[in-house]
Amino acid sequence: MKTCPCQSSTSCHSAKSRAGRAQPLVLAIVFFMAGAVVAGICTGIWLRQHHPSADTGGLAAPTQNVLGQLPSLVTIRYYALLPAGNADPSLQAFAGRVANLLDTMQTASGGKLRVTTLDQLAETNAAAASADGIQAFNLDKGEACFLGVAIASGNHKETLARLQPEWEPALEFDLARAIERATAVEPPRPPAPEVAKPRPEIISSIQELIPDVNGTSLEQADAIFHADFLKQCAIAGQEIEAKVNAAAEQVSRAQSNGSATDAADARKHLQEVQLAQGERLRALAARLQLQLAVFQQMKNAATNASK
């Protein structure tokens, strides 16, 4: 007859009780660890969806979706014209962060988004900013500041006229929505009413810059016209600067001679020269817009003729 290896039936019962209690404890630990693993996996999925990481370039998932599905080329002109005396360091730092964000978005687009940064303080860039609808500010402090973006895709344009640090948390999504609007496909429109025939000099200037209208896309034409616009602004700036300097010297001589009448006439002439400067730059900006509109008409006419 076999006997229990324990010293007594009481000790044997005690050992079995301890084993029985240990089994639920082990199971509880196993279930807890399995639950922690599942929770970790779910948390990781949620974080990837709602909090982008370095794998997505720091951009949110909705922004990645917009940039990854662009139907056409998008160009962005980023104007960061901030004279040191008129823009405090915090605004300069904000402008740098905007530039980094645009670079990240350009990389994430896979070549469908092209960003051009204009940050050199020159009259030509200021004129281009005004032509693109960028808002000037800090005029009371001296030279105007510009901080904004002009977004274009085909015939569609969107402008964020003034970027402000207090709205920085929403900037990525504002940019994504503007890009989405610029690339939106509109339903066919009825034929536009016939407009006045453009002046021969406008057509001549377009043909000189773009001999092959059929082989040039709207995006390419836009870049060509803007490059010519900046060139014309530079030429005008040099001519106007010479006239302003001459008028200023005339004021100085009149004041030195002590003639109040001559000094008043000289100051009036200087003001007229300065006004003419602004009018000439505005005329160049208007010419740019007219060239774009007429080129589109020529493009449409050539397309219809080939059908």
C-alpha positions as CSV (number, residue, x, y, z in Angstrom):
1,M,0.0,0.0,0.0
2,K,1.4,3.4,-1.1
3,T,1.7,6.2,1.4
4,C,1.7,10.0,0.9
5,P,5.3,11.3,0.6
6,C,4.3,14.1,3.0
7,Q,4.9,13.8,6.8
8,S,1.2,14.0,7.5
9,S,-2.1,14.4,5.8
10,T,-2.3,18.0,7.1
11,S,1.0,19.0,5.5
12,C,0.0,17.3,2.2
13,H,-3.3,19.2,2.2
14,S,-1.4,22.5,2.9
15,A,0.9,22.0,-0.1
16,K,-2.0,21.3,-2.4
17,S,-3.7,24.4,-1.2
18,R,-0.7,26.5,-2.0
19,A,-0.4,25.0,-5.5
20,G,-4.1,25.7,-6.0
21,R,-3.7,29.4,-5.0
22,A,-0.6,29.8,-7.2
23,Q,-2.3,28.7,-10.4
24,P,-4.9,31.6,-10.5
25,L,-2.1,34.1,-9.7
26,V,0.0,32.9,-12.6
27,L,-3.0,33.1,-14.9
28,A,-3.7,36.6,-13.7
29,I,-0.1,37.7,-14.5
30,V,-0.3,36.1,-17.9
31,F,-3.6,37.9,-18.7
32,F,-2.2,41.2,-17.4
33,M,0.9,41.0,-19.6
34,A,-1.2,40.0,-22.7
35,G,-3.5,43.0,-22.0
36,A,-0.6,45.4,-21.7
37,V,0.8,44.2,-25.1
38,V,-2.6,44.6,-26.8
39,A,-3.0,48.1,-25.2
40,G,0.5,49.0,-26.4
41,I,-0.2,48.0,-29.9
42,C,-3.5,49.9,-30.0
43,T,-1.9,53.0,-28.5
44,G,0.9,52.8,-31.1
45,I,-1.7,52.7,-33.9
46,W,-3.6,55.6,-32.4
47,L,-0.5,57.7,-32.0
48,R,0.6,57.1,-35.6
49,Q,-2.8,58.2,-36.8
50,H,-3.2,61.3,-34.6
51,H,0.4,62.3,-33.7
52,P,2.7,62.1,-36.7
53,S,6.3,61.0,-36.1
54,A,9.6,61.4,-37.9
55,D,8.4,58.7,-40.4
56,T,5.9,61.2,-41.8
57,G,8.1,64.2,-41.7
58,G,6.3,65.7,-38.8
59,L,3.2,66.3,-40.8
60,A,-0.3,65.3,-39.7
61,A,-2.1,62.4,-41.5
62,P,-4.6,64.7,-43.3
63,T,-1.8,66.9,-44.6
64,Q,0.1,63.8,-45.8
65,N,-3.1,62.6,-47.6
66,V,-3.5,66.0,-49.4
67,L,0.2,66.1,-50.5
68,G,0.3,62.5,-51.5
69,Q,-2.7,62.9,-53.9
70,L,-2.0,66.2,-55.6
71,P,-3.6,65.9,-59.1
72,S,-1.4,68.6,-60.6
73,L,1.8,70.6,-60.0
74,V,1.4,73.3,-57.3
75,T,3.8,76.2,-57.0
76,I,4.2,78.3,-53.8
77,R,5.9,81.6,-53.6
78,Y,6.9,82.3,-50.0
79,Y,7.5,86.0,-49.3
80,A,9.5,86.6,-46.1
81,L,10.5,90.2,-46.5
82,L,11.3,91.4,-43.0
83,P,13.6,94.4,-42.6
84,A,15.6,94.0,-39.4
85,G,14.5,97.3,-38.0
86,N,10.8,96.6,-38.6
87,A,10.5,92.9,-37.6
88,D,11.3,91.7,-34.1
89,P,13.4,88.5,-33.5
90,S,10.3,86.5,-32.6
91,L,8.7,87.3,-36.0
92,Q,12.0,86.4,-37.7
93,A,12.1,83.1,-35.9
94,F,8.5,82.4,-36.9
95,A,9.4,83.1,-40.5
96,G,12.1,80.5,-40.2
97,R,9.7,77.9,-38.9
98,V,7.3,78.6,-41.8
99,A,10.2,78.0,-44.2
100,N,11.0,74.7,-42.6
101,L,7.3,73.6,-42.7
102,L,7.2,74.5,-46.4
103,D,10.4,72.5,-47.1
104,T,8.9,69.5,-45.2
105,M,5.7,69.7,-47.3
106,Q,7.6,70.0,-50.5
107,T,9.6,66.8,-49.6
108,A,6.4,65.0,-48.7
109,S,4.7,65.9,-52.0
110,G,7.0,63.7,-54.1
111,G,7.8,66.5,-56.5
112,K,4.2,67.8,-57.0
113,L,4.8,70.9,-54.8
114,R,7.5,73.4,-55.6
115,V,8.4,76.2,-53.2
116,T,10.2,79.4,-54.0
117,T,11.4,81.6,-51.1
118,L,11.8,85.3,-51.7
119,D,13.5,86.8,-48.7
120,Q,15.9,89.3,-50.2
121,L,15.0,92.9,-49.3
122,A,14.6,94.5,-52.8
123,E,12.0,96.6,-54.5
124,T,11.4,93.9,-57.1
125,N,10.5,91.4,-54.4
126,A,8.2,93.9,-52.7
127,A,6.5,94.7,-56.0
128,A,6.1,91.0,-56.7
129,A,4.6,90.4,-53.2
130,S,2.1,93.2,-53.8
131,A,1.2,91.8,-57.2
132,D,0.5,88.4,-55.6
133,G,-1.8,89.9,-53.1
134,I,0.5,89.7,-50.1
135,Q,-0.4,92.2,-47.4
136,A,2.2,94.9,-46.4
137,F,2.4,95.7,-42.7
138,N,4.5,97.6,-40.2
139,L,4.4,100.6,-42.5
140,D,4.4,102.9,-39.5
141,K,7.9,101.7,-38.6
142,G,9.5,102.4,-42.0
143,E,10.1,100.0,-44.8
144,A,7.1,97.6,-45.4
145,C,7.2,94.0,-44.2
146,F,5.7,91.1,-46.2
147,L,5.1,87.6,-44.8
148,G,2.7,85.4,-46.8
149,V,2.3,82.8,-49.5
150,A,0.9,82.7,-53.0
151,I,-0.3,79.2,-54.1
152,A,-1.0,78.4,-57.7
153,S,-2.0,75.4,-59.7
154,G,-3.1,75.9,-63.3
155,N,-5.6,78.8,-63.3
156,H,-6.4,78.4,-59.7
157,K,-4.7,80.7,-57.1
158,E,-4.9,80.9,-53.4
159,T,-3.2,83.5,-51.2
160,L,-2.5,83.6,-47.4
161,A,-1.9,87.3,-47.4
162,R,-0.3,87.6,-44.0
163,L,1.0,84.8,-41.8
164,Q,0.9,85.6,-38.0
165,P,2.6,83.8,-35.2
166,E,-0.5,83.6,-33.0
167,W,-2.1,81.3,-35.7
168,E,0.9,79.1,-36.0
169,P,-0.8,76.0,-34.6
170,A,-3.3,76.1,-37.5
171,L,-0.8,77.0,-40.2
172,E,-0.1,73.5,-41.5
173,F,-3.8,72.8,-41.9
174,D,-4.4,76.3,-43.4
175,L,-1.7,75.6,-46.0
176,A,-3.1,72.1,-46.7
177,R,-6.6,73.4,-47.3
178,A,-5.4,76.2,-49.5
179,I,-3.4,73.7,-51.6
180,E,-6.5,71.5,-51.8
181,R,-8.6,74.4,-53.0
182,A,-6.0,75.4,-55.6
183,T,-6.0,71.9,-57.1
184,A,-9.8,71.4,-56.9
185,V,-11.3,70.4,-60.2
186,E,-14.2,72.7,-61.1
187,P,-17.1,71.6,-63.3
188,P,-17.1,72.8,-66.9
189,R,-18.1,76.5,-67.2
190,P,-20.1,78.0,-70.0
191,P,-18.0,79.9,-72.6
192,A,-16.9,83.2,-71.3
193,P,-18.3,86.3,-73.0
194,E,-16.1,87.8,-75.7
195,V,-13.7,90.4,-74.3
196,A,-12.1,93.3,-75.8
197,K,-9.2,92.4,-78.1
198,P,-5.9,92.8,-76.3
199,R,-3.5,95.5,-77.4
200,P,-0.9,94.5,-80.0
201,E,2.0,95.3,-77.8
202,I,0.8,92.8,-75.1
203,I,0.4,90.0,-77.7
204,S,3.9,90.9,-79.1
205,S,5.4,90.8,-75.6
206,I,3.9,87.3,-75.0
207,Q,5.1,86.0,-78.4
208,E,8.6,87.3,-77.7
209,L,8.8,85.6,-74.3
210,I,6.9,82.4,-75.4
211,P,7.2,81.7,-79.1
212,D,5.5,78.2,-78.8
213,V,2.2,78.9,-77.1
214,N,0.9,75.3,-77.8
215,G,4.0,73.7,-76.2
216,T,4.0,75.8,-73.1
217,S,1.8,75.0,-70.1
218,L,0.1,77.6,-67.9
219,E,2.5,76.8,-65.1
220,Q,5.5,77.4,-67.3
221,A,4.1,80.6,-68.7
222,D,3.4,81.9,-65.2
223,A,7.1,81.3,-64.3
224,I,8.3,83.0,-67.5
225,F,6.1,86.0,-67.0
226,H,7.1,86.4,-63.3
227,A,10.8,86.2,-64.2
228,D,10.3,88.9,-66.9
229,F,8.3,91.0,-64.4
230,L,11.2,90.9,-61.8
231,K,13.6,91.8,-64.6
232,Q,11.5,94.8,-65.7
233,C,11.1,95.9,-62.0
234,A,14.9,95.8,-61.6
235,I,15.4,98.0,-64.7
236,A,12.7,100.4,-63.5
237,G,14.1,100.5,-60.0
238,Q,17.5,101.6,-61.3
239,E,16.0,104.3,-63.5
240,I,13.7,105.6,-60.8
241,E,16.5,105.5,-58.2
242,A,18.6,107.8,-60.4
243,K,15.7,110.2,-60.8
244,V,14.9,110.2,-57.0
245,N,18.6,110.9,-56.2
246,A,18.7,113.8,-58.7
247,A,15.5,115.2,-57.2
248,A,16.8,114.9,-53.7
249,E,20.0,116.7,-54.6
250,Q,17.9,119.5,-56.2
251,V,16.0,119.8,-52.9
252,S,19.3,120.0,-51.0
253,R,20.8,122.7,-53.3
254,A,17.6,124.7,-53.0
255,Q,17.7,124.6,-49.3
256,S,21.3,125.6,-49.2
257,N,20.7,128.6,-51.4
258,G,18.1,129.8,-49.0
259,S,15.3,130.3,-51.5
260,A,12.0,129.1,-49.9
261,T,10.2,129.1,-53.3
262,D,12.9,127.0,-55.0
263,A,13.0,124.6,-52.0
264,A,9.2,124.2,-52.2
265,D,9.3,123.5,-55.9
266,A,12.1,121.0,-55.5
267,R,10.3,119.1,-52.7
268,K,7.2,119.0,-54.9
269,H,9.2,117.6,-57.8
270,L,10.7,115.0,-55.5
271,Q,7.2,113.9,-54.4
272,E,6.1,113.7,-58.0
273,V,9.1,111.5,-58.8
274,Q,8.3,109.2,-55.8
275,L,4.6,108.9,-56.9
276,A,5.7,108.1,-60.4
277,Q,7.9,105.3,-59.0
278,G,4.9,103.7,-57.4
279,E,2.7,104.1,-60.5
280,R,5.3,102.5,-62.7
281,L,5.6,99.4,-60.4
282,R,1.8,99.1,-60.3
283,A,1.7,99.4,-64.1
284,L,4.3,96.5,-64.4
285,A,2.2,94.4,-62.0
286,A,-1.0,95.1,-64.0
287,R,0.9,94.2,-67.2
288,L,1.9,90.8,-65.6
289,Q,-1.7,90.0,-64.8
290,L,-2.8,91.0,-68.3
291,Q,-0.1,88.8,-69.9
292,L,-1.3,85.8,-67.9
293,A,-4.9,86.4,-69.0
294,V,-4.1,87.0,-72.6
295,F,-1.8,83.9,-72.7
296,Q,-4.7,81.8,-71.4
297,Q,-7.0,83.2,-74.2
298,M,-4.3,82.4,-76.8
299,K,-3.9,79.0,-75.4
300,N,-7.6,78.3,-75.4
301,A,-7.9,79.6,-79.0
302,A,-5.0,77.4,-80.2
303,T,-6.6,74.4,-78.5
304,N,-10.0,75.0,-80.0
305,A,-8.5,75.5,-83.5
306,S,-6.7,72.2,-83.3
307,K,-9.9,70.2,-82.6
